[in-house]
Amino acid sequence: MADAAALARRPGPVPAVDRAAGILLALGNGQGDASLSDLARRLRIHKSTAHGILATLARHRFVDRNPETRRYRLGPALAALGRAAVDRQDLGALARPHLVRLRRLSGETATLHLRDGSGSVILASEESANQLKVVAPPGYRLPPDAGAVAKVLRAFGPGEAGWPARLPAYTPRSVRDPARYRQELLRVRRAGVAVDDMEYLSGVRAISAPVFRGTPGRDAEAIGALSIVGVSARLSPAALRRLAGPLRDAAQALSAALAPDAGGSPPRPVRKGFRGEGRARG
């Protein structure tokens, strides 16, 4: 009964977005380009409505209009989005063997996070077989400055732009002082791994290593992080130290698979490092 009530409250489609999606699908059905009249007829909408939607899609290059024939076709922005989606799928597939090995080695959950705005998002994971475990579903987003992943992305990232005056207190163990956090990031750059000792979630420890597109230069920016995360009762500080080497090796191997000569693109340089920056070690 509760499920039926939740389903009844679920919002329906937004008409304008639904029609825009219909136009894109109609143009991508393999029949080539189409006129305004064709599209309005297929979607059973007024020509004025179709014209407004097409004008908006054209503004963002999702469709192109041939000025001579006045016919529409799919635009280059869709191709760019498609490539981005394929790149993420490929990265998840490349990471899978490393995630499986790290899960088997540690007995805990292994994840691959990618940068996502100011935070990060889980692209792929292999969860622990233990009944008591950290669940890490793909698509789950971590907030800025949350745990070991955030330390890696900060340490091998674009510097201090946008840092808050005080860092968030997720748990009583969270590092809130920016000066102390900066020193922690220097240690992360030297060690090539970051540790979260119950700083984001009480009773949970984690260790993360940076993933780059290829072998990183001094100012390379990490695109994401490989991590091992588990309950503190099993994942002790000693266990984190033991797992640091294998995790670092896995992150380096995944980075090498993303090198330009392996089909990736070169790493994006950091615009400005944080003060006191040390040399990166992958």
C-alpha positions as CSV (number, residue, x, y, z in Angstrom):
1,M,0.0,0.0,0.0
2,A,2.8,2.3,0.9
3,D,4.5,1.6,-2.5
4,A,1.3,2.4,-4.3
5,A,1.0,5.7,-2.5
6,A,4.7,6.6,-3.3
7,L,4.1,5.8,-6.9
8,A,1.0,8.0,-7.0
9,R,3.1,10.9,-5.6
10,R,5.8,10.4,-8.2
11,P,6.0,13.5,-10.5
12,G,5.1,12.9,-14.1
13,P,7.2,14.0,-17.1
14,V,7.7,17.7,-17.8
15,P,5.8,18.3,-21.1
16,A,8.4,20.5,-22.8
17,V,11.3,18.2,-21.9
18,D,9.3,15.2,-23.0
19,R,8.6,16.8,-26.3
20,A,12.3,17.8,-26.7
21,A,13.3,14.2,-26.1
22,G,10.7,13.1,-28.6
23,I,12.2,15.4,-31.3
24,L,15.7,14.1,-30.6
25,L,14.6,10.5,-30.8
26,A,12.7,11.2,-34.0
27,L,15.8,12.8,-35.6
28,G,17.9,9.8,-34.4
29,N,15.7,7.1,-35.8
30,G,17.9,6.5,-38.8
31,Q,15.8,8.3,-41.4
32,G,18.1,11.3,-41.5
33,D,17.1,14.9,-41.3
34,A,13.5,16.2,-41.0
35,S,11.4,19.3,-41.6
36,L,9.5,21.2,-39.0
37,S,6.2,19.9,-40.4
38,D,7.5,16.3,-40.3
39,L,8.5,16.6,-36.7
40,A,5.3,18.3,-35.6
41,R,3.3,15.6,-37.3
42,R,5.3,12.7,-35.8
43,L,4.9,14.1,-32.3
44,R,1.4,15.3,-32.8
45,I,2.1,18.8,-31.6
46,H,1.5,22.3,-33.1
47,K,4.2,23.6,-35.5
48,S,4.7,26.7,-33.3
49,T,5.5,24.4,-30.3
50,A,7.9,22.3,-32.3
51,H,9.5,25.4,-33.7
52,G,10.2,26.8,-30.2
53,I,11.6,23.5,-28.9
54,L,13.9,23.2,-32.0
55,A,15.1,26.8,-31.6
56,T,16.1,26.0,-28.0
57,L,17.8,22.8,-29.0
58,A,19.7,24.5,-31.8
59,R,20.9,27.2,-29.4
60,H,22.7,24.5,-27.4
61,R,23.8,22.6,-30.6
62,F,21.7,19.6,-29.9
63,V,20.2,20.0,-33.4
64,D,21.4,21.9,-36.5
65,R,19.2,23.5,-39.1
66,N,20.2,23.6,-42.8
67,P,19.4,27.2,-43.9
68,E,18.9,26.1,-47.5
69,T,16.6,23.1,-47.0
70,R,15.2,24.3,-43.6
71,R,15.5,20.7,-42.4
72,Y,16.9,19.7,-39.0
73,R,19.4,17.1,-38.0
74,L,21.2,16.0,-34.8
75,G,23.9,18.4,-33.6
76,P,27.5,18.1,-32.4
77,A,26.6,18.6,-28.7
78,L,24.9,15.2,-28.7
79,A,28.0,13.6,-30.1
80,A,30.1,15.1,-27.3
81,L,27.7,13.8,-24.7
82,G,27.7,10.4,-26.3
83,R,31.5,10.3,-26.2
84,A,31.5,11.3,-22.5
85,A,29.0,8.5,-21.7
86,V,31.2,6.0,-23.5
87,D,34.3,7.2,-21.8
88,R,32.7,6.7,-18.4
89,Q,31.6,3.2,-19.4
90,D,35.1,2.3,-20.6
91,L,36.6,3.7,-17.4
92,G,34.3,1.6,-15.3
93,A,35.2,-1.5,-17.3
94,L,38.9,-0.8,-17.0
95,A,38.6,-0.3,-13.3
96,R,36.5,-3.5,-12.7
97,P,39.5,-6.0,-12.4
98,H,41.3,-3.7,-10.0
99,L,38.1,-3.2,-7.8
100,V,37.6,-7.0,-7.7
101,R,41.2,-7.6,-6.6
102,L,41.1,-4.9,-4.0
103,R,37.9,-6.2,-2.6
104,R,39.3,-9.8,-2.4
105,L,42.6,-8.5,-0.8
106,S,40.9,-6.4,1.8
107,G,37.6,-8.1,2.3
108,E,36.0,-4.6,2.2
109,T,34.2,-2.5,-0.4
110,A,36.3,-1.1,-3.2
111,T,35.2,2.0,-5.2
112,L,36.1,4.3,-8.1
113,H,35.1,7.9,-7.6
114,L,35.2,10.6,-10.3
115,R,35.3,14.3,-9.8
116,D,31.7,15.7,-10.1
117,G,31.5,19.5,-9.6
118,S,32.9,20.3,-6.2
119,G,32.4,16.8,-4.9
120,S,32.7,13.3,-6.4
121,V,30.4,10.5,-7.7
122,I,30.9,6.7,-7.5
123,L,31.3,5.4,-11.1
124,A,31.9,1.7,-10.1
125,S,32.2,-0.4,-7.0
126,E,32.7,-4.0,-5.7
127,E,31.0,-4.4,-2.3
128,S,32.2,-6.5,0.5
129,A,30.7,-9.9,1.0
130,N,30.4,-9.3,4.7
131,Q,26.9,-8.8,6.1
132,L,28.1,-5.7,7.9
133,K,29.6,-3.5,5.2
134,V,29.8,-0.1,3.6
135,V,27.3,0.1,0.7
136,A,28.6,2.1,-2.3
137,P,26.1,2.2,-5.2
138,P,27.2,3.7,-8.5
139,G,25.8,7.2,-8.9
140,Y,26.1,8.0,-5.2
141,R,27.6,11.4,-4.7
142,L,29.9,12.5,-1.9
143,P,29.9,16.1,-0.7
144,P,33.0,18.3,-0.9
145,D,35.8,17.6,1.6
146,A,34.2,14.3,2.6
147,G,36.8,11.7,3.6
148,A,39.8,10.2,1.9
149,V,38.4,10.7,-1.6
150,A,38.2,14.5,-1.1
151,K,41.7,14.6,0.3
152,V,43.0,12.9,-2.9
153,L,41.1,15.2,-5.2
154,R,42.2,18.3,-3.2
155,A,45.8,17.2,-3.0
156,F,46.0,16.4,-6.7
157,G,43.6,19.2,-7.7
158,P,43.1,22.8,-8.6
159,G,44.4,24.3,-5.3
160,E,42.5,26.3,-2.7
161,A,40.0,28.1,-4.9
162,G,36.5,27.9,-3.3
163,W,37.7,26.5,0.1
164,P,35.4,27.4,3.0
165,A,36.8,29.4,6.0
166,R,36.1,26.3,8.1
167,L,35.8,22.8,6.8
168,P,32.7,20.8,7.7
169,A,32.4,18.7,10.8
170,Y,31.0,15.4,9.6
171,T,32.1,13.6,12.8
172,P,34.0,14.7,15.9
173,R,37.2,13.4,14.2
174,S,36.8,15.6,11.1
175,V,39.7,18.0,10.4
176,R,38.1,21.5,10.3
177,D,41.1,23.8,10.5
178,P,42.3,24.7,6.9
179,A,45.9,25.0,8.0
180,R,45.9,21.5,9.5
181,Y,44.0,20.2,6.5
182,R,46.6,21.7,4.2
183,Q,49.4,19.9,6.0
184,E,47.4,16.7,5.6
185,L,47.2,17.3,1.9
186,L,51.0,17.7,1.7
187,R,51.3,14.3,3.4
188,V,48.9,12.9,0.8
189,R,51.0,14.2,-2.1
190,R,54.1,12.7,-0.6
191,A,52.6,9.3,0.2
192,G,50.3,9.0,-2.8
193,V,47.4,7.8,-0.6
194,A,44.9,9.5,1.7
195,V,43.4,8.0,4.9
196,D,40.0,8.7,6.4
197,D,40.1,7.6,10.1
198,M,36.3,7.9,10.9
199,E,36.4,11.6,9.8
200,Y,33.5,11.4,7.4
201,L,31.4,8.6,8.9
202,S,31.6,7.4,12.5
203,G,32.8,3.7,12.6
204,V,34.1,3.8,9.0
205,R,37.7,4.0,7.8
206,A,38.9,4.4,4.2
207,I,42.0,4.8,2.1
208,S,42.2,6.4,-1.4
209,A,44.7,6.8,-4.2
210,P,44.6,9.2,-7.2
211,V,43.7,8.1,-10.7
212,F,45.1,10.2,-13.6
213,R,44.9,10.0,-17.3
214,G,48.3,8.5,-17.9
215,T,51.5,8.8,-15.9
216,P,51.1,12.1,-13.9
217,G,53.5,15.0,-14.3
218,R,54.2,17.3,-11.3
219,D,51.1,19.4,-11.8
220,A,48.7,16.8,-13.1
221,E,45.2,16.8,-11.8
222,A,43.6,13.6,-10.6
223,I,40.4,12.7,-12.4
224,G,39.2,10.4,-9.6
225,A,40.2,8.0,-6.9
226,L,40.3,4.3,-6.2
227,S,39.3,3.5,-2.6
228,I,38.9,0.8,0.0
229,V,36.3,1.5,2.6
230,G,35.1,-0.6,5.5
231,V,33.8,-0.7,9.1
232,S,36.4,0.3,11.6
233,A,36.0,-2.9,13.6
234,R,37.7,-4.8,10.7
235,L,39.6,-2.1,8.9
236,S,42.2,-1.1,11.5
237,P,44.9,1.6,11.0
238,A,47.4,-1.3,10.6
239,A,45.2,-2.8,7.8
240,L,45.1,0.6,6.0
241,R,48.9,0.7,6.1
242,R,49.1,-2.8,4.7
243,L,46.7,-2.0,1.9
244,A,48.3,1.3,0.9
245,G,50.8,-0.3,-1.5
246,P,48.4,-2.5,-3.4
247,L,45.9,0.3,-3.7
248,R,48.6,2.7,-5.0
249,D,49.7,0.0,-7.5
250,A,46.1,-0.5,-8.7
251,A,45.6,3.3,-9.1
252,Q,48.9,3.6,-11.1
253,A,47.9,0.6,-13.3
254,L,44.5,2.1,-14.0
255,S,46.1,5.5,-14.8
256,A,48.5,3.9,-17.2
257,A,45.6,2.3,-19.0
258,L,44.1,5.8,-19.5
259,A,47.3,7.2,-21.0
260,P,47.0,9.0,-24.4
261,D,48.6,6.1,-26.3
262,A,46.0,3.8,-24.7
263,G,43.1,5.8,-26.0
264,G,42.8,8.5,-23.3
265,S,43.7,12.2,-23.3
266,P,46.5,13.9,-21.4
267,P,46.0,15.1,-17.9
268,R,44.7,18.6,-17.4
269,P,47.3,20.8,-15.6
270,V,46.5,22.3,-12.3
271,R,45.9,26.1,-12.5
272,K,47.3,26.8,-9.0
273,G,48.7,24.5,-6.3
274,F,48.0,25.0,-2.6
275,R,50.7,26.7,-0.6
276,G,53.7,24.6,0.4
277,E,53.0,22.2,-2.4
278,G,55.4,19.2,-2.6
279,R,56.2,17.0,-5.5
280,A,53.5,14.5,-6.5
281,R,54.2,10.8,-6.3
282,G,51.6,8.7,-8.1
